[in-house]
Amino acid sequence: MELLDTFLPRKEFDSYEDFYNGFSVHVPERFNFAWDVMDSLAETKAGEKALVWCDEKGAEAAFSYGDIKKLSNRAANVLASAGIKKGDPVMLILKRRWEYWPILLALHKIGAIAIPATHLLTTKDIVYRCGAADIVGIICVDEEKIMDAVEEAEEKFRAEGKTMLRYKAFVRSVHSATAPAGAESWVDFKPLMEKAAEDFAKPAALPLNDDIMLLYFTSGTTGMPKMVRHNFAYPLGHIITAKYWQQVIPGGLHITVADTGWAKAAWGKIYGQWLCGSAVFVYDYDRFAPQAMLDVICRHRVTTFCAPPTIYRFFIKEDLKKYDFSALKHCSVAGEPLEPEIYERFREGTGIKLRECYGQTELTVVVCTYPWLEPKPGSMGKPSPGYDLDLLREDGSSCDMGEEGQLVVRTGKRKPWGMFGGYYRDDELTRSVWHDDIYYTGDMAWRDEDGYLWFVGRADDVIKSSGYRIGPFEVESALVEHPAVLECAITGVPDPERGKAVKATVVLAKGWSPSEELKKELQNHVKKITAPYKYPRIVEFVTELPKTISGKIRRVQIREADGVEEAGEKFSAD
């Protein structure tokens, strides 16, 4: 019997409707992904590849399921000997280093709380996170900028008479022969892991399913970042992610483009993929280069691929016909809406239809273009099993077909698999978005006559101009159809007559230069493609757009630069 059979009473479905109504997950009592999945795979598929890693400098490594078990046991022994125990919050700032996987699994085995984080954190960010979550340990890459930020954060805590960390460790790069300067107070993790025992005894008291396994800090519309908590049953929510959205293949090789500091890594780089028998491929790079990534996909015979639309925007600028995509079976996209032009040009270049998805750090796959559905470029697809969705007007009533409203999840009948347990240590914030058995996503959408859902924008991003409601995605889609536009972002800026005026921040394609004539040409282009009132009255040409590390455009940063008093955007599967 395949491992997946343990958790899925039924695997095959005749239609989307059959899938939505008939899919279910069996959640074992006291489920622990590291013990129940990875160690089981190490017993039945010990020699099969589980993780393939390479970096932009040419280093490569491959690990079997048996290797992953031994490495995670070694890491668990190192952590346990350092005093890390069940319930301890430990922050991981490991970028795309292969060590992230055994260390994360080691924390799961111990029952500790893993807090994946981006390497872009500043001293202020680290101070806030350590104080908010009572973090006891940090394990990071061997980069002085990151380690210095941690040291500075500790100094601030000491100045206030507080103790911040019990444990600090760095993971040395395969290209580093020595420890970084100033690392005297740090533990060099890898040598200890290499010497540690390969066996680790299962704790007598394993965490309960509702105990916290993961904490993600994610930006909100107001205040400091929120702490999204996920429990030990959370990985089972990503069976749908891997099997039915990304369509990973047993024995295949899957890439999701994401840094390990973001929740998208949990979606595409570990849980669902290994549950479904696919190896995880990791391409470790600091600067994205489309040709290099395409070469990696083809050279390593990747079978399934997932990335935000920005990655595909750069891909279609290349000559895709010259690449050998014969091993590539499925491609998926999420993070922000997909412009129809990108969909069509990628399909023309590869023969593959991109399948969109919508979700949030707080949730799993909420809406998706599942295998039984014909993609409608720009549409998110249809609701996922377990998600009772509705679109609500401001007065709380349900929207009609074609009417824009806020997307909500009704949880009165059941809570979807993998849905968060609330914001850690902030019941008031939790109740503000999840009350009366309704979770408010903060995202606007509409439903067409076939039941497909179409993203409009964050409630904060929707622009109200001269009485009209304008979603940024439609204007962005129109702009990128012009050959001069490589990528763009639409925001609203204060206007005394209209309330808000539409602004386009544009990155030009090669061979184009900013000019007043081009500005007018782009404005007229949008007027022809969409309703005339939606055209950008302001056009700013820039060399690059502000983005998250996974490539998602940060419209909030553009608004802040323009002096717009709006404090953020909801994280959505980054």
C-alpha positions in Angstrom: 0.0 0.0 0.0 1.3 3.5 -0.9 1.8 5.9 1.9 -0.8 8.3 0.5 -3.5 5.6 0.9 -3.1 6.0 4.6 -4.5 9.5 4.5 -6.8 9.4 1.4 -9.7 7.0 1.6 -10.3 7.6 -2.1 -7.9 8.9 -4.7 -9.6 9.0 -8.1 -12.5 11.3 -9.1 -14.6 11.5 -12.3 -15.2 15.2 -12.3 -14.6 18.5 -10.5 -18.0 18.1 -8.8 -17.1 14.6 -7.7 -13.8 15.8 -6.4 -15.3 18.8 -4.5 -18.0 16.7 -2.8 -16.1 13.5 -2.3 -12.6 14.4 -1.3 -11.6 13.8 2.3 -8.5 13.4 4.4 -8.0 10.9 7.2 -6.1 12.7 10.0 -4.4 10.3 12.4 -4.4 10.9 16.1 -1.1 12.7 17.1 0.1 13.1 13.5 3.7 14.1 13.1 5.0 14.6 9.5 8.6 13.8 10.4 7.9 10.5 12.2 4.8 9.3 10.3 5.7 10.3 6.8 9.4 10.8 6.3 10.5 7.9 8.5 7.9 5.7 6.9 9.3 6.7 3.4 12.8 5.9 4.7 11.6 2.4 5.5 9.8 1.7 2.2 11.8 3.8 -0.2 15.1 4.2 1.5 17.2 4.5 -1.7 14.8 6.6 -3.8 15.7 10.3 -4.3 13.9 12.7 -2.0 15.8 16.0 -2.3 18.0 17.3 -5.2 19.9 20.5 -4.6 22.1 22.7 -6.8 23.3 26.3 -6.6 24.1 29.0 -9.1 27.9 28.4 -8.6 27.7 24.8 -9.8 27.6 22.8 -6.5 25.2 19.9 -6.4 23.9 17.3 -3.9 21.2 14.6 -3.9 19.6 12.9 -0.9 17.5 9.7 -0.6 14.7 9.2 1.8 17.1 7.2 3.9 19.6 10.0 3.9 16.9 12.5 5.0 16.0 10.3 8.0 19.6 10.0 9.1 20.3 13.7 8.6 17.1 14.8 10.5 18.0 12.4 13.3 21.5 13.9 13.5 20.1 17.4 13.5 17.6 16.4 16.3 20.4 15.0 18.4 22.4 18.3 18.0 19.4 20.4 19.0 18.3 18.2 21.8 21.8 18.2 23.3 21.7 22.0 23.1 18.5 22.0 25.2 15.9 22.6 22.5 12.8 20.8 23.6 9.1 20.4 22.8 7.3 23.7 22.4 10.5 25.8 22.0 10.2 28.4 19.2 13.3 28.3 16.9 13.8 30.7 14.0 15.3 29.3 10.8 16.9 31.8 8.4 18.4 29.4 5.9 17.5 30.7 2.5 17.6 27.8 0.1 20.4 25.8 1.7 19.7 22.0 1.7 20.3 21.9 5.5 16.9 23.6 6.0 15.0 20.3 5.3 16.7 18.0 7.9 16.8 20.8 10.5 13.1 21.6 10.0 12.2 17.9 10.3 14.4 17.6 13.4 12.3 20.4 15.0 9.2 18.5 14.1 10.6 15.3 15.7 11.4 17.1 18.9 8.0 18.9 18.9 9.5 22.3 18.8 7.9 25.3 17.0 9.7 26.2 13.7 9.6 29.8 12.6 10.9 30.1 9.0 12.1 33.6 8.2 13.6 35.6 5.3 17.2 36.7 5.3 16.0 40.2 4.6 15.1 40.8 8.2 16.7 43.8 9.9 17.8 44.2 13.5 14.4 45.8 14.3 12.6 42.9 12.7 14.5 40.3 14.7 14.0 42.2 17.9 10.2 42.3 17.3 10.0 38.6 16.3 12.1 37.4 19.2 10.0 39.4 21.7 6.6 38.5 20.2 7.2 34.8 20.0 9.8 34.3 22.8 12.2 32.7 20.4 14.9 30.7 22.2 17.1 29.8 19.2 18.1 31.1 15.8 19.8 29.0 13.1 20.9 31.0 10.1 23.2 31.0 7.1 26.8 32.0 7.5 26.4 35.6 6.2 27.8 38.4 8.3 24.9 40.8 7.5 22.4 38.3 9.0 24.6 37.3 12.0 25.4 41.0 12.7 21.6 41.8 12.8 21.1 39.0 15.3 24.0 40.3 17.4 22.7 43.8 17.3 19.2 42.6 18.4 20.8 40.8 21.3 22.6 44.0 22.3 19.2 45.8 22.4 17.7 43.1 24.6 20.7 43.2 27.0 20.4 47.0 27.2 16.9 46.5 28.5 18.0 43.9 31.0 16.5 41.0 29.0 17.9 37.7 27.8 17.1 37.0 24.1 18.5 33.6 22.9 19.6 30.4 24.5 21.0 29.1 21.2 22.6 30.6 18.1 24.0 28.5 15.3 25.1 29.1 11.7 25.1 26.7 8.7 28.3 27.0 6.7 28.0 27.2 2.9 29.5 24.5 0.8 31.7 27.2 -0.5 32.9 28.4 2.9 36.1 26.8 4.3 36.1 28.8 7.5 33.6 30.3 9.9 32.6 34.0 9.3 34.4 36.7 11.3 32.9 37.4 14.7 31.3 34.0 15.1 32.8 33.2 18.4 29.5 33.1 20.3 27.9 31.0 17.6 27.7 27.2 17.1 29.0 25.9 13.8 26.0 23.5 13.1 27.2 21.2 10.3 30.3 19.7 11.9 28.2 18.8 14.9 25.5 17.3 12.6 28.1 15.3 10.8 29.4 13.8 14.1 26.0 13.2 15.7 24.3 9.8 16.0 22.1 8.6 13.2 19.4 7.3 15.6 17.1 9.6 17.5 14.6 8.1 20.0 11.0 9.1 19.5 9.9 11.3 22.5 7.4 9.6 24.8 5.1 12.6 24.7 4.6 13.7 21.1 2.8 16.9 20.4 -1.0 16.9 20.0 -2.4 17.6 16.5 -3.5 21.0 17.7 -0.1 22.0 19.1 1.8 24.6 17.2 4.2 23.3 14.6 4.9 26.4 12.5 4.7 30.1 13.0 4.8 32.5 10.1 5.1 36.3 10.5 3.1 37.9 7.8 2.2 41.6 7.1 -1.2 42.9 7.8 -3.2 45.9 6.9 -2.4 47.6 10.2 0.3 47.3 12.9 3.2 45.0 13.1 3.4 41.6 11.3 1.0 39.0 12.5 2.0 35.5 13.8 0.1 32.9 11.8 0.0 29.6 13.7 -0.3 26.2 12.0 -0.6 22.9 13.9 0.9 19.5 13.4 -1.9 18.3 11.2 -1.2 21.2 8.8 0.9 19.2 6.3 -2.1 17.0 5.4 -3.8 20.1 4.0 -1.2 20.2 1.3 -2.1 16.9 -0.3 -4.5 18.9 -2.4 -1.8 21.4 -3.2 0.7 18.9 -4.5 -1.5 16.2 -6.0 -4.3 18.1 -7.6 -2.9 21.6 -8.2 0.8 21.1 -8.9 0.0 17.6 -10.1 3.3 16.2 -8.9 4.3 12.8 -10.2 5.4 9.9 -8.0 9.1 9.5 -8.6 9.2 12.9 -10.3 11.1 16.0 -9.5 9.2 19.2 -8.4 10.4 22.8 -8.2 8.5 25.5 -6.4 10.3 28.9 -6.6 10.3 30.2 -3.1 12.7 31.1 -0.3 12.3 28.9 2.7 11.4 32.0 4.8 7.9 32.2 3.2 4.9 30.0 3.5 5.1 29.2 -0.2 7.9 26.8 0.8 5.6 24.8 2.9 3.2 24.7 0.0 5.7 23.5 -2.6 9.0 22.4 -1.1 8.2 19.7 1.5 4.9 18.4 2.8 2.6 17.7 -0.1 5.3 16.7 -2.5 6.8 14.1 -0.2 3.4 12.8 0.8 2.7 12.3 -2.9 6.0 10.6 -3.6 7.7 13.3 -5.6 11.3 14.4 -5.0 11.8 18.1 -4.2 14.3 20.0 -6.3 15.9 23.1 -4.9 17.7 25.7 -7.0 19.7 27.9 -4.7 20.4 31.3 -6.1 20.7 34.9 -4.9 19.8 36.7 -8.1 17.1 35.4 -10.5 18.3 34.8 -14.1 15.6 33.4 -16.4 18.1 31.6 -18.7 19.8 30.0 -15.8 16.6 28.7 -14.3 15.3 27.4 -17.6 18.7 25.6 -18.1 18.3 24.0 -14.6 14.8 22.9 -15.3 15.8 21.1 -18.5 19.1 19.8 -17.5 17.7 18.1 -14.3 14.6 16.8 -16.1 12.2 18.6 -13.8 8.7 17.1 -14.1 6.5 19.8 -12.3 7.2 23.5 -11.7 5.5 26.2 -9.7 6.3 29.9 -9.6 4.7 33.4 -9.3 3.7 35.2 -12.5 6.8 37.4 -12.4 8.9 34.3 -13.2 6.8 33.5 -16.2 6.9 37.1 -17.4 10.6 36.8 -17.7 10.4 33.2 -19.2 8.2 34.4 -22.1 10.8 37.0 -23.1 13.2 34.1 -23.8 13.1 31.8 -26.9 11.3 28.9 -25.2 11.4 26.8 -28.4 15.2 26.2 -27.9 14.7 24.5 -24.6 14.0 20.8 -24.1 10.8 20.6 -22.0 10.1 17.0 -22.8 10.3 15.9 -19.1 8.1 18.8 -17.9 4.5 17.7 -17.5 2.7 20.4 -15.4 3.2 24.0 -14.5 1.3 26.0 -11.9 1.2 29.7 -10.9 0.2 31.6 -7.8 1.1 34.7 -5.7 -0.8 37.2 -7.8 -3.2 37.0 -10.8 -1.9 35.8 -14.1 -2.2 38.0 -17.2 -3.8 36.1 -20.2 -0.9 37.1 -22.4 1.6 35.3 -20.2 -0.6 32.2 -20.2 -0.9 32.2 -24.0 2.8 32.8 -24.8 4.0 30.2 -22.3 1.6 27.7 -23.8 2.8 28.5 -27.3 6.4 28.1 -26.2 6.0 24.9 -24.1 2.7 23.3 -24.9 1.7 23.5 -21.2 -1.4 25.2 -19.8 -0.6 27.1 -16.6 -3.0 26.3 -13.8 -3.7 29.1 -11.3 -4.4 29.0 -7.6 -5.4 31.3 -4.8 -4.5 31.0 -1.2 -3.1 32.7 1.9 -0.5 32.1 4.6 -3.5 31.5 6.9 -5.1 28.9 4.5 -4.1 26.3 1.9 -5.3 26.1 -1.7 -8.6 28.0 -1.5 -9.5 28.3 -5.2 -7.8 26.4 -8.1 -7.9 25.5 -11.8 -8.1 21.7 -11.1 -7.3 19.0 -13.6 -11.0 18.6 -14.6 -11.4 22.3 -15.4 -10.4 24.1 -18.6 -8.2 27.1 -17.6 -9.7 30.5 -18.1 -6.6 32.7 -18.2 -6.8 35.3 -15.4 -9.3 33.2 -13.4 -8.3 31.6 -10.1 -10.5 28.6 -10.9 -13.1 27.0 -8.6 -13.3 26.4 -4.8 -11.3 23.6 -3.2 -12.8 20.7 -1.3 -13.3 21.6 2.3 -13.8 25.3 1.5 -17.3 26.7 1.8 -16.8 30.0 0.0 -19.0 33.0 -0.5 -18.7 36.5 -1.8 -20.2 39.2 0.5 -21.3 42.8 0.0 -20.3 45.4 2.6 -23.7 44.8 4.4 -22.9 41.0 4.7 -25.3 39.7 2.1 -24.2 37.4 -0.7 -23.3 38.8 -4.1 -25.0 37.9 -7.3 -23.1 36.4 -10.3 -20.8 38.9 -11.8 -20.9 41.2 -8.7 -17.7 42.0 -6.9 -17.5 41.2 -3.2 -15.1 40.1 -0.4 -14.2 36.5 -0.6 -14.9 34.7 2.7 -14.6 31.2 4.1 -17.6 29.9 6.0 -16.4 27.6 8.8 -19.7 26.7 10.5 -20.0 23.2 9.0 -16.3 22.4 9.2 -12.8 24.0 9.2 -10.8 23.3 6.0 -7.8 21.0 6.2 -4.7 23.0 6.9 -6.5 26.3 7.9 -4.6 28.3 10.6 -5.6 28.2 14.2 -5.6 31.9 14.6 -3.0 34.6 15.2 -0.6 33.6 18.0 -1.1 35.6 21.2 -3.6 37.9 19.5 -7.2 36.8 20.0 -8.6 40.2 19.2 -6.9 40.3 15.8 -8.1 36.8 15.1 -11.7 37.8 16.0 -11.4 40.8 13.7 -11.1 38.6 10.6 -12.7 35.4 11.8 -16.0 35.6 13.7 -19.6 34.2 13.4 -18.1 31.2 11.7 -16.8 33.4 8.8 -13.2 34.1 7.9 -12.8 37.3 5.9 -9.9 37.0 3.5 -9.7 40.7 2.7 -9.6 39.9 -1.0 -12.2 41.0 -3.6 -13.4 38.7 -6.4 -16.4 37.9 -8.6 -17.9 34.7 -9.9 -18.8 34.1 -13.5 -21.7 32.1 -15.0 -19.6 28.9 -15.0 -18.7 29.2 -11.3 -15.1 30.4 -11.9 -13.8 33.0 -9.5 -11.9 36.1 -10.7 -9.5 38.0 -8.4 -10.1 41.8 -8.3 -7.5 42.9 -5.7 -7.0 43.4 -2.0 -9.8 45.4 -0.5 -7.0 47.9 0.3 -5.8 47.8 -3.4 -9.1 48.4 -5.1 -9.1 52.0 -6.3 -12.2 54.1 -5.9 -12.0 56.9 -8.6 -14.8 59.2 -9.5 -17.3 56.8 -8.1 -15.9 53.8 -10.0 -14.2 50.8 -8.4 -11.1 49.8 -10.3 -9.2 46.5 -9.7 -5.5 46.8 -10.4 -5.2 43.4 -12.1 -7.4 44.4 -15.1 -5.4 47.5 -15.8 -2.1 45.6 -15.4 -3.2 42.9 -17.8 -4.0 45.5 -20.4 -0.6 47.3 -20.0 1.5 44.2 -20.3 -0.1 43.4 -23.7 1.9 46.4 -25.0 5.3 45.3 -26.3 7.0 48.2 -24.4 6.0 46.9 -21.0 8.0 44.2 -19.2 6.0 44.5 -16.0 3.9 47.0 -14.1 2.0 47.7 -10.9 -1.3 49.7 -10.6 -2.0 51.7 -7.5 -4.1 54.7 -6.5 -2.8 58.1 -5.5 -4.8 60.9 -3.9 -6.6 63.2 -6.3 -8.7 66.2 -5.2 -11.3 65.8 -7.9 -11.5 62.0 -8.2 -10.7 60.8 -4.7 -8.0 58.5 -6.2 -6.3 58.6 -9.6 -4.9 55.5 -11.2 -1.1 55.3 -11.3 1.0 52.9 -13.4 4.5 52.1 -12.3 6.1 50.6 -15.4 9.3 48.7 -16.1 10.1 48.9 -19.8 11.3 46.0 -22.0 14.7 46.1 -23.7 14.9 48.6 -26.5 12.3 51.0 -25.1 13.0 54.3 -23.4 10.8 56.5 -21.2 9.2 59.5 -23.0 6.1 61.6 -22.9 5.1 60.1 -26.2 5.3 56.5 -24.8 3.3 57.6 -21.8 0.5 58.8 -24.0 0.7 55.6 -26.1 0.3 53.4 -23.0 -2.6 55.4 -21.8 -4.4 55.2 -25.1 -3.6 51.5 -25.2 -5.4 50.9 -21.9 -8.3 53.0 -23.1 -8.7 50.6 -26.0 -8.3 47.4 -24.0 -10.5 48.3 -21.0 -13.1 50.9 -20.1 -11.7 54.4 -20.7 -12.2 55.5 -17.1 -9.6 52.8 -16.0 -6.6 54.3 -17.8 -3.6 55.4 -15.7 -3.6 59.2 -15.5 -0.1 58.9 -13.9 2.7 56.8 -15.5 6.0 56.5 -13.8 8.9 54.6 -15.5 11.2 52.7 -13.1 14.1 50.2 -13.6 12.5 47.7 -11.2 9.5 47.1 -9.1 9.7 46.4 -5.3 9.1 42.8 -4.7 9.2 40.1 -2.0 12.0 37.6 -2.2 9.7 35.2 -4.1 9.0 37.7 -6.8 5.7 39.1 -5.8 5.1 42.8 -6.5 4.8 44.9 -3.3 2.2 47.5 -4.3 2.1 48.6 -0.6 5.7 49.9 -1.0 4.8 51.9 -4.0 1.8 53.4 -2.1 4.0 54.3 0.8 6.6 56.0 -1.5 3.7 58.0 -2.9 2.7 59.1 0.6 -0.5 57.1 0.6 -1.5 56.2 4.1 -2.2 52.6 3.7 -0.2 50.2 5.8 0.0 46.9 4.0 -1.2 44.1 1.9 -2.3 40.6 2.9 0.3 37.9 2.2 -1.1 35.5 -0.4 0.8 32.2 -0.9 4.2 33.9 -1.1 
